[in-house]
């Protein structure tokens, strides 16, 4: 049961990392003005340049968390197989 929960948590973390990386990739090349803002006329949304850095850090952190959860699952599985 714990192995399945750890696997699901790892998959969710990797999916969230992928979503964050996708959003980062889309927003990193936008033409920001001198104040670090981009106005999207189609949705009337103001995007800030600082969010690009946050999205990159979030994507890397979630990817590492998913890897850690998967490693814990593998170690837990190896411990059960030894018994």
ABEGO torsion letter per residue (X at the ends): XAAAAAAAAAAAAAAAAAAAAAAAAAAAABBBBAAGBBBBAAAGBBBBAAAAAAAAAAAAAAAAAAAAAAAAAAAAAAAAAAX
